[in-house]
Every structure is written in structure tokens, then in C-alpha cells.
């Protein structure tokens, strides 16, 4: 019976939970999110002059090649499954073969742990445009913080489509089918990660799955890359004596992301259901959004930044958008904490009008009674001598993004008891 149960839950195509039904925590073994990344559309990235260099040279098509990408699970597990995404693809995505194993260094995988991934018992899979799909579960003993490699063989011409920027420098491409090869030959590094967007582990223990949702202040940028506040929060939680049996903090920040409109990645409102509420076993979310919506108001009359009157950011539109996220989380039984928008004086985003908008949004956030917690990132990060600007000790240098010390202060500002209950 156990084997039949594992086989039944080991396979499946991604789908949203049923509307209006709160997530349940089965007493039996169940899947929980151990690693995930927020997907973006490649064509959008390459169209932006500031991010286009990340695409690298070439025609941006995989042809008979194997991708090997590294992921680092946050939870221990003896069984894993992998999510493959064609969310932004315009054509069916064929995965001819795939594997997973423990990394021994670089792109090398331990031969004893290298296992073939299957999809409903088959060795290959075709994913429709706009869809995601999970592999079957596979036995693989992995510890939290231990690096795994997912290898994907694309035997047909596959244009770059669904990418993410988490963990740059952790992806390679090699000719032919190298999914069963411990050490890839002729591998070339990739600046972007493709197709693989999630890894779950199976557990029979209670787990806290916390999703940090936001823009570059959540994702981490500059000298905070690799030390963004969600990473530091995870460390702080693990050091807590009240730590539950399992805890995973998933960073779903996208640099430049806006709450109301698509810009860098889909809008926060449009991606919240997939990037947060659909994470396996999600229990909590921390929302920090609004900076890029507010800042956009500073460019209302600048050529090259057109928007219609209906798209113009206002405090009312931003708070209405945040209210929608709160309602969606509550409907799914997910606890939500919300953060105030940090200061940004001395940046191109700042005008008296955008400062007034930020103040109105933050007043609304501080007054929320329908959330599980308010995190006053504004109060923590602002300069005591100039409350409209970042504290110099927390400033990365651009007066907008916190440095590592700033991210550490953000992590310290989170009330742990809200995440541990």
C-alpha cells in the first residue's frame, strides 16, 4: 500500500488548488516546496537594454543539447520531484530525458546518486505552452543546503522562453544527451537558468513553507546578492529553539517587478497565485511590493515611459492591489505578513508626489487588521537624520537597494512567532 501511495503522489501536472478551498496538511507523506524560482519571459528580458547582455551571444535556441542546473533544497528529504516550466513558451516543450543527482563540485554529479526522472512512468514529456509539469517522485537522499543538479535533454530545437535569474553561474549546456553523464564534456556556462523552476521533497512531518514575494529588494541585488533578507531570515529561523520539524523560505522576488502592471516579469497581482499560493504546502507569505509602481510615477512626463491615465500609479490603486493579495491568501488559508515600502530619496524615483504616494501606502499598510503581521521595513531602514532616505549604513550605494547589513536588519524585523505558529 505504501508503494502504491508513493507512486500515486509522485506524478502530476501543476495545477492551482481548487478555488475557495484552504490547503490541507495530510497526515500521510506529502510534497512540500524545498526550492523554487520566479520564472520570467526571455523575450522580455532581451528587449530591456539593461538586462539584454545577460542573454549572451548566439541564436538563443537549444538544439540537441543538455542543460545542467544546480538547485539547493532548504529541507531534508529522501524523495524529490522537479518542476519543469513552459509558462512563457509559444510552442510545446519536449523534454526528451531528464535526471537528478547530488553535486560533487562544479557541474559534476555523484554517479551513485544520479537517477533518471520519469513523467507518469515515461522517460520523456511534452509540456503545452503556458503550462508547468512535475516529474514523478524519485528516491534521492538530500540534506538541506546540499546542492543537486537537474539535467534536461532537449532533442528538438527549443527557443529560449521560460527563464529565471536565481543563482547565476549555476547552469551549463553541453552537446548531446548528457543526462546520464556524471561529468559533462564540452560544457559551456549559461548566464540564465532555463525551464527548471521548482524542487519538492516528500515529508510526513509538519513543515513551514514561507514565500518571500516582491521585487529586487526581496530578490537581492548588488552586494546583497546571495545574502538577501529571505536567506538571512531562513538562517535566523533555523537558529531559533522553537524551529518546527521543517522550514523552507522560498525567494520569489523579481528585480524591477511591479504590483499592478507587467514590466520586469508578470505583475505581482497576476503571478501571486502561481508563484505563491501554488507552492507545495505553502503556509506563509511575506509581501513587500509597491516601490516600482510608486517610482514609475516620477516618469509620467518623460518620453519613452508612456502610460495611459488608467495605468498611472496612485496610492489607491496600489492598496487595492495589495488588498487583492490579502484576500487571495486568506481564501487559501495562507498566513500573510505585509511590509511597508522602504525610503528612496536621492534616486530617480523620488519626487514630492511619489513620496506622498509612498507615505499614503505605508499608512494603509500599518493600519491593516486583516493580516497576520505588519513588518515596518520603512522604519527599520530609514535614516534617522533624514527619514525619507535610506540609512547610510544600510545603503548599497544607489540609495534604493539595501546592502547586506540592510538585508540583515530586514530579516531581524520579522516577528518569528508569526512564522512559527
MARLOMAR-582783 format. One record per residue (C-alpha): residue in one letter; x, y, z. Coordinates in steps of 0.02 Angstrom, whole numbers, padded with zeros to 5 digits, always signed. Example, Ala and Ser with C-alpha at 12.3 -4.5 7.8 and 13.67 -1.06 7.14 Angstrom:
% residues 2
A+00615-00225+00390S+00684-00053+00357
***
This chain:
% residues 421
X+00000+00000+00000X+00143+00122+00040X+00221+00091-00131X+00054+00121-00216X+00030+00282-00119X+00202+00349-00164X+00176+00308-00346X+00010+00397-00345X+00075+00559-00269X+00241+00552-00361X+00169+00607-00527X+00063+00753-00577X+00045+00908-00682X+00047+01077-00595X-00124+01149-00556X-00194+01281-00441X-00286+01222-00284X-00474+01223-00303X-00547+01396-00282X-00607+01433-00107X-00532+01276-00031X-00399+01304+00103X-00243+01196+00085X-00244+01039+00192X-00094+00960+00279X-00115+00772+00258X-00063+00659+00399X+00020+00547+00269X+00178+00591+00174X+00154+00743+00063X+00253+00858-00051X+00323+01024+00011X+00420+01158-00082X+00605+01148-00043X+00672+01261-00182X+00588+01371-00312X+00624+01519-00425X+00510+01651-00501X+00502+01623-00690X+00516+01764-00816X+00495+01780-01004X+00658+01779-01103X+00593+01893-01241X+00552+02024-01110X+00725+02013-01035X+00813+02031-01202X+00705+02179-01252X+00766+02276-01100X+00935+02361-01136X+00989+02342-00954X+00960+02154-00948X+00989+02105-01130X+01177+02070-01101X+01127+01926-00988X+01061+01832-01139X+01235+01810-01210X+01280+01783-01393X+01201+01658-01511X+01030+01625-01582X+00954+01582-01412X+00893+01411-01464X+00943+01244-01387X+00973+01109-01520X+01008+00931-01464X+01088+00990-01302X+01082+00951-01116X+01056+01084-00983X+01127+01051-00811X+01066+01168-00675X+01104+01173-00489X+00972+01191-00354X+00992+01195-00165X+00848+01123-00065X+00803+01200+00102X+00731+01040+00176X+00795+00865+00207X+00712+00730+00107X+00734+00553+00041X+00619+00578-00108X+00611+00726-00229X+00519+00786-00382X+00561+00926-00505X+00450+01057-00587X+00482+01097-00770X+00402+01254-00843X+00345+01309-01014X+00248+01455-00942X+00312+01579-01071X+00339+01460-01216X+00247+01489-01378X+00265+01307-01434X+00258+01137-01347X+00415+01100-01245X+00483+00924-01268X+00593+00853-01131X+00674+00700-01209X+00761+00644-01049X+00799+00712-00876X+00896+00663-00720X+00940+00723-00546X+01085+00687-00430X+01197+00757-00293X+01335+00875-00348X+01516+00836-00307X+01585+01001-00373X+01554+01116-00521X+01436+01026-00640X+01494+00853-00587X+01367+00732-00511X+01397+00583-00398X+01369+00428-00509X+01294+00332-00363X+01157+00461-00342X+01118+00500-00525X+00939+00446-00560X+00826+00454-00712X+00673+00565-00695X+00510+00499-00765X+00343+00579-00805X+00194+00469-00771X+00312+00322-00791X+00379+00382-00958X+00555+00442-00995X+00500+00595-01094X+00369+00731-01083X+00292+00868-01189X+00229+01021-01096X+00098+01132-01177X+00131+01319-01196X+00088+01411-01036X+00094+01254-00928X+00207+01180-00793X+00231+00996-00755X+00305+00892-00614X+00414+00741-00634X+00370+00581-00543X+00447+00566-00371X+00618+00483-00362X+00713+00414-00213X+00861+00529-00176X+00927+00567-00003X+00964+00752+00003X+01003+00863+00152X+00955+01045+00171X+01089+01154+00092X+01160+01011-00011X+01172+01051-00197X+01078+00948-00325X+01094+00952-00515X+00946+00933-00632X+00994+00885-00810X+00872+00907-00955X+00899+00843-01132X+00813+00943-01269X+00820+00842-01429X+00718+00964-01533X+00752+01148-01571X+00695+01240-01415X+00693+01430-01414X+00737+01515-01250X+00570+01554-01167X+00549+01525-00979X+00700+01581-00877X+00746+01638-00703X+00894+01732-00631X+00913+01647-00462X+01088+01580-00434X+01179+01649-00584X+01331+01546-00630X+01246+01381-00586X+01194+01324-00760X+01284+01239-00905X+01243+01172-01078X+01330+01028-01169X+01303+00940-01335X+01200+00780-01348X+01113+00682-01212X+01220+00701-01056X+01083+00670-00929X+01166+00506-00876X+01343+00577-00878X+01420+00616-00708X+01543+00742-00782X+01484+00841-00933X+01607+00855-01076X+01619+01015-01176X+01501+01106-01058X+01483+01294-01077X+01416+01405-00937X+01249+01493-00956X+01207+01663-00881X+01025+01615-00858X+00931+01465-00791X+00800+01385-00901X+00643+01278-00881X+00677+01208-00705X+00580+01313-00578X+00548+01205-00426X+00600+01056-00321X+00489+00973-00190X+00534+00847-00057X+00416+00721+00021X+00389+00726+00208X+00270+00657+00337X+00319+00794+00462X+00239+00966+00484X+00330+01099+00385X+00329+01288+00373X+00341+01345+00193X+00369+01534+00190X+00367+01627+00023X+00451+01798+00014X+00361+01892-00125X+00422+02055-00201X+00542+02146-00315X+00732+02170-00313X+00729+02221-00130X+00669+02043-00095X+00768+01957-00233X+00931+02040-00181X+01042+02144-00293X+01216+02216-00296X+01319+02170-00143X+01166+02088-00064X+01156+01951-00196X+01166+01785-00106X+01127+01872+00058X+00953+01940+00027X+00837+01955+00176X+00744+01790+00140X+00910+01697+00152X+00953+01783+00315X+00777+01753+00381X+00796+01567+00345X+00959+01565+00443X+00879+01657+00588X+00732+01536+00590X+00847+01384+00590X+00939+01456+00740X+00776+01475+00835X+00747+01349+00976X+00563+01346+00926X+00603+01287+00749X+00474+01163+00686X+00521+00998+00607X+00547+01076+00436X+00561+01252+00370X+00586+01321+00195X+00598+01504+00144X+00568+01524-00042X+00628+01685-00126X+00504+01736-00262X+00570+01911-00289X+00597+01979-00465X+00705+02133-00494X+00604+02277-00565X+00438+02189-00532X+00282+02294-00511X+00122+02252-00419X-00005+02322-00541X+00068+02305-00716X+00184+02188-00809X+00359+02260-00826X+00503+02154-00766X+00411+01990-00754X+00222+01972-00741X+00138+02092-00622X+00132+02043-00439X-00057+02029-00448X-00053+01912-00598X+00085+01798-00532X+00035+01787-00349X-00074+01633-00371X+00059+01533-00466X+00217+01595-00381X+00150+01593-00203X-00014+01502-00175X+00030+01356-00288X+00193+01316-00197X+00175+01143-00121X+00124+01154+00062X+00140+01344+00073X+00093+01408+00246X+00153+01589+00250X+00192+01733+00132X+00283+01898+00161X+00230+02032+00036X+00342+02181+00001X+00286+02270-00158X+00250+02444-00220X+00421+02526-00241X+00424+02509-00431X+00242+02557-00450X+00267+02715-00347X+00433+02756-00430X+00354+02742-00602X+00255+02898-00560X+00416+03001-00569X+00425+02965-00757X+00246+03011-00801X+00300+03152-00918X+00465+03077-00979X+00474+03022-01162X+00497+02834-01178X+00395+02797-01022X+00217+02812-01088X+00067+02751-00993X-00117+02787-01004X-00213+02877-00870X-00288+02711-00816X-00112+02642-00788X-00047+02790-00689X+00004+02732-00514X-00094+02801-00367X-00094+02754-00184X-00273+02694-00202X-00232+02578-00347X-00081+02506-00256X-00176+02475-00095X-00320+02398-00192X-00195+02280-00273X-00119+02234-00104X-00295+02205-00037X-00325+02078-00176X-00168+01981-00124X-00227+01981+00056X-00397+01912+00006X-00320+01777-00104X-00204+01719+00035X-00343+01715+00164X-00455+01616+00045X-00319+01482+00033X-00284+01479+00219X-00109+01551+00195X-00048+01671+00329X+00009+01838+00260X+00130+01968+00327X+00148+02133+00236X+00291+02258+00234X+00299+02447+00219X+00389+02520+00067X+00567+02575+00111X+00625+02755+00079X+00709+02806-00085X+00753+02991-00079X+00903+03037-00190X+00851+02913-00325X+00767+02945-00495X+00608+02876-00415X+00593+03018-00292X+00481+03170-00312X+00368+03255-00187X+00221+03168-00272X+00297+02994-00262X+00347+03024-00082X+00168+03072-00041X+00109+02912-00128X+00234+02806-00028X+00176+02887+00133X-00006+02851+00094X+00030+02669+00050X+00131+02645+00210X-00006+02723+00317X-00128+02599+00240X-00009+02451+00271X+00021+02500+00453X-00166+02505+00483X-00204+02329+00419X-00305+02224+00540X-00341+02085+00414X-00162+02017+00403X-00057+01910+00517X+00079+02039+00539X+00148+02206+00479X+00337+02223+00454X+00391+02405+00458X+00538+02395+00337X+00524+02585+00313X+00555+02619+00497X+00698+02494+00505X+00792+02555+00350X+00768+02744+00353X+00900+02870+00403X+00861+02945+00574X+00932+03111+00511X+00828+03104+00351X+00679+02985+00366X+00642+02998+00179X+00810+02919+00134X+00895+02753+00168X+01009+02747+00320X+01187+02763+00251X+01240+02607+00346X+01107+02508+00253X+01131+02590+00082X+01205+02485-00059X+01259+02646-00142X+01112+02679-00258X+01002+02746-00115X+00866+02620-00164X+00929+02445-00127X+00986+02390+00046X+01160+02317+00067X+01195+02157+00164X+01180+02248+00329X+01014+02317+00272X+00951+02145+00224X+01007+02079+00393X+00907+02217+00477X+00755+02170+00372X+00770+01989+00424X+00782+02041+00607X+00624+02145+00590X+00517+01993+00553X+00420+01932+00704X+00469+01748+00711X+00322+01694+00817X+00207+01735+00671X+00304+01611+00563X+00323+01477+00696X+00140+01466+00748
***
